[in-house]
Amino acid sequence: MILLTGELSSTATYAARTWAWVSLGTGFVTIDRVLPSGEIVQESIPALGKLSIRQQFRQRRYGAATVAMGDGGKKVKLSRDDIAPLYAHKPTTWEADSYAVEEIPAEEPGTRLFLLLNLTDPESQQNGPYKVTVGGANRCRCIAADCRQPICKHRDSVQALYELGVFDDLETPADSNERGGQWCEPDLPAEPVEEVPVWMQPVPF
């Protein structure tokens, strides 16, 4: 088993960002699948490993405000220092997501292409797993990256694993395709359909 953890740089929105990588080295990960009946069963799917990403939101900053105080509704202007203690008891919020990670043949020479399947909230990926490219022009096809946000937790986490050499000794994309996983099969172009000239088409009798 391989277990690694690391930290990503903080952002204007997140005070802390961390990742954790778990790989059994078998080419599969175990996930919990919820059946229509509500029963939860465990299922193995082809993947290099499981990536968990946690992000902690920064405490909200409050500026000066004018509020109504007392029975008479007298307006009093409060400074930031006056308002901050009112929210000091509120804990900062963490968000966490886990992904199955698989590699498929890269679209560009010299790069590596990975698919991230959201295991925490599958409904968030209506258009399929996120594609993350590293080793060159690093990018991700998630909503944040498509909106040209400078920070992407998927891209940054996979890039960190790539730089650590985590993927160097794992199975190749060819090996992963041989495992027959449906969720990680690359989108291959459809074979061209050769049109048969009218004069060559059979005539029904």
C-alpha positions as CSV (number, residue, x, y, z in Angstrom):
1,M,0.0,0.0,0.0
2,I,1.1,3.5,-0.8
3,L,-0.1,6.3,1.5
4,L,1.0,9.9,0.9
5,T,-0.2,13.3,2.1
6,G,0.7,16.8,1.1
7,E,-0.3,20.4,1.2
8,L,-1.2,22.8,-1.5
9,S,-0.7,26.6,-1.5
10,S,-3.5,28.6,0.2
11,T,-5.7,30.9,-1.8
12,A,-7.9,33.9,-1.2
13,T,-10.8,31.6,-0.6
14,Y,-9.1,28.7,1.2
15,A,-6.8,29.0,4.2
16,A,-5.6,25.5,3.8
17,R,-5.6,22.8,1.1
18,T,-4.4,19.3,1.6
19,W,-4.4,16.0,-0.4
20,A,-4.0,12.3,0.5
21,W,-3.2,9.5,-1.9
22,V,-3.9,5.8,-1.3
23,S,-2.9,3.1,-3.7
24,L,-3.0,-0.7,-3.1
25,G,-0.9,-1.3,-6.2
26,T,-3.6,-3.7,-7.6
27,G,-5.0,-1.4,-10.3
28,F,-8.3,-1.3,-8.5
29,V,-9.9,0.7,-5.7
30,T,-12.9,-0.2,-3.6
31,I,-15.9,2.2,-3.5
32,D,-19.3,2.3,-1.9
33,R,-22.1,2.0,-4.4
34,V,-25.7,3.0,-3.4
35,L,-28.3,0.7,-4.9
36,P,-31.8,2.0,-5.9
37,S,-33.1,0.2,-2.8
38,G,-30.8,2.3,-0.6
39,E,-28.5,-0.6,0.2
40,I,-24.8,0.2,0.1
41,V,-22.5,-2.4,-1.4
42,Q,-18.8,-2.3,-2.0
43,E,-17.5,-2.5,-5.6
44,S,-14.0,-2.6,-7.2
45,I,-13.4,-0.3,-10.1
46,P,-10.2,0.0,-12.2
47,A,-8.1,2.9,-10.9
48,L,-4.5,3.7,-10.0
49,G,-5.5,4.9,-6.6
50,K,-7.8,7.1,-4.6
51,L,-7.2,10.8,-4.2
52,S,-8.8,12.8,-1.4
53,I,-8.7,16.6,-1.4
54,R,-9.7,18.8,1.6
55,Q,-10.0,22.6,1.6
56,Q,-10.7,24.9,4.5
57,F,-12.6,28.1,3.9
58,R,-11.1,31.3,5.3
59,Q,-13.0,33.0,8.0
60,R,-15.3,35.6,6.6
61,R,-14.1,39.2,7.0
62,Y,-16.6,41.8,8.0
63,G,-16.4,45.5,7.4
64,A,-18.1,48.3,9.2
65,A,-21.8,48.2,9.3
66,T,-24.8,50.3,10.5
67,V,-27.3,48.3,12.6
68,A,-30.4,49.2,14.6
69,M,-29.9,48.8,18.3
70,G,-32.4,49.0,21.3
71,D,-36.1,49.4,21.4
72,G,-36.0,52.7,19.7
73,G,-34.2,51.3,16.7
74,K,-31.4,53.8,17.1
75,K,-28.8,53.3,14.4
76,V,-25.3,52.6,15.6
77,K,-22.3,52.3,13.4
78,L,-20.1,49.2,14.3
79,S,-16.5,48.8,13.3
80,R,-14.9,45.6,12.0
81,D,-13.5,45.0,15.5
82,D,-17.0,45.3,17.0
83,I,-18.5,42.8,14.6
84,A,-15.7,40.2,14.5
85,P,-16.4,38.8,18.1
86,L,-20.0,38.1,17.1
87,Y,-18.8,35.5,14.6
88,A,-15.7,34.3,16.5
89,H,-17.6,31.2,17.8
90,K,-18.4,30.0,14.3
91,P,-16.0,27.3,13.1
92,T,-14.4,27.5,9.7
93,T,-15.8,25.1,7.2
94,W,-14.0,22.2,5.4
95,E,-15.0,20.7,2.2
96,A,-13.7,17.3,1.2
97,D,-14.0,15.1,-2.0
98,S,-12.5,11.8,-3.0
99,Y,-11.7,10.7,-6.5
100,A,-10.7,7.5,-8.3
101,V,-7.8,8.3,-10.5
102,E,-6.9,6.5,-13.7
103,E,-4.5,7.3,-16.6
104,I,-5.4,7.1,-20.2
105,P,-3.3,7.8,-23.3
106,A,-2.2,11.4,-23.4
107,E,-3.6,13.7,-26.1
108,E,-0.3,15.6,-26.4
109,P,3.3,14.2,-26.7
110,G,5.3,14.5,-23.5
111,T,2.2,14.9,-21.2
112,R,0.3,12.6,-18.9
113,L,-3.5,12.5,-19.0
114,F,-5.6,11.4,-16.0
115,L,-9.3,11.0,-15.3
116,L,-10.7,11.9,-11.9
117,L,-14.1,10.2,-11.0
118,N,-15.8,11.9,-8.1
119,L,-16.7,9.3,-5.5
120,T,-18.1,11.8,-2.9
121,D,-20.6,13.5,-5.2
122,P,-21.0,11.6,-8.5
123,E,-23.9,13.8,-9.5
124,S,-21.5,16.8,-9.8
125,Q,-19.9,15.2,-12.9
126,Q,-22.8,15.2,-15.3
127,N,-20.3,15.3,-18.3
128,G,-18.1,12.5,-17.0
129,P,-14.9,12.4,-15.1
130,Y,-12.6,15.4,-15.0
131,K,-9.6,15.3,-17.4
132,V,-6.4,16.5,-15.9
133,T,-3.3,17.0,-18.0
134,V,0.2,17.4,-16.4
135,G,3.7,17.3,-17.6
136,G,3.3,20.2,-19.9
137,A,0.5,22.7,-20.3
138,N,-1.1,21.7,-17.0
139,R,-4.9,22.0,-17.1
140,C,-8.2,20.5,-15.9
141,R,-11.6,20.3,-17.5
142,C,-13.6,21.0,-14.3
143,I,-15.9,24.0,-13.9
144,A,-13.3,26.2,-12.1
145,A,-10.6,25.5,-14.7
146,D,-13.0,26.1,-17.6
147,C,-13.8,29.4,-16.1
148,R,-10.1,30.2,-16.2
149,Q,-9.7,30.3,-12.5
150,P,-6.0,30.4,-11.6
151,I,-6.4,27.8,-8.9
152,C,-7.8,24.2,-9.5
153,K,-7.6,21.6,-6.7
154,H,-7.7,18.7,-9.2
155,R,-4.9,20.0,-11.3
156,D,-2.7,21.1,-8.4
157,S,-3.1,17.8,-6.5
158,V,-2.3,15.6,-9.6
159,Q,0.6,17.9,-10.4
160,A,2.0,17.4,-6.9
161,L,1.7,13.6,-7.3
162,Y,3.3,13.7,-10.7
163,E,6.3,15.8,-9.4
164,L,6.7,13.2,-6.6
165,G,7.0,10.5,-9.1
166,V,4.0,8.6,-7.8
167,F,2.8,7.6,-11.3
168,D,6.2,6.5,-12.5
169,D,6.0,2.9,-11.2
170,L,2.3,2.3,-11.7
171,E,0.6,0.5,-14.6
172,T,0.7,2.1,-18.0
173,P,-2.4,3.3,-19.8
174,A,-2.3,0.2,-22.0
175,D,-2.4,-2.0,-18.9
176,S,-5.4,0.0,-17.5
177,N,-7.4,-0.4,-20.7
178,E,-6.8,-4.1,-20.6
179,R,-8.6,-4.2,-17.3
180,G,-11.8,-3.3,-19.1
181,G,-13.0,-0.4,-16.9
182,Q,-15.9,1.3,-18.6
183,W,-15.7,4.6,-16.7
184,C,-12.1,5.2,-17.7
185,E,-12.3,4.3,-21.4
186,P,-10.9,7.1,-23.5
187,D,-13.3,8.8,-26.0
188,L,-12.2,7.4,-29.3
189,P,-13.3,8.9,-32.6
190,A,-16.0,7.0,-34.4
191,E,-14.8,5.0,-37.3
192,P,-15.8,6.6,-40.6
193,V,-18.8,5.0,-42.3
194,E,-18.1,4.3,-46.0
195,E,-21.1,5.3,-48.1
196,V,-22.1,2.8,-50.8
197,P,-22.9,4.4,-54.1
198,V,-26.5,4.0,-55.2
199,W,-25.6,2.0,-58.2
200,M,-23.8,-0.6,-56.0
201,Q,-26.7,-0.9,-53.5
202,P,-28.6,-4.2,-53.8
203,V,-32.0,-3.9,-55.4
204,P,-34.8,-5.6,-53.4
205,F,-36.9,-8.2,-55.3
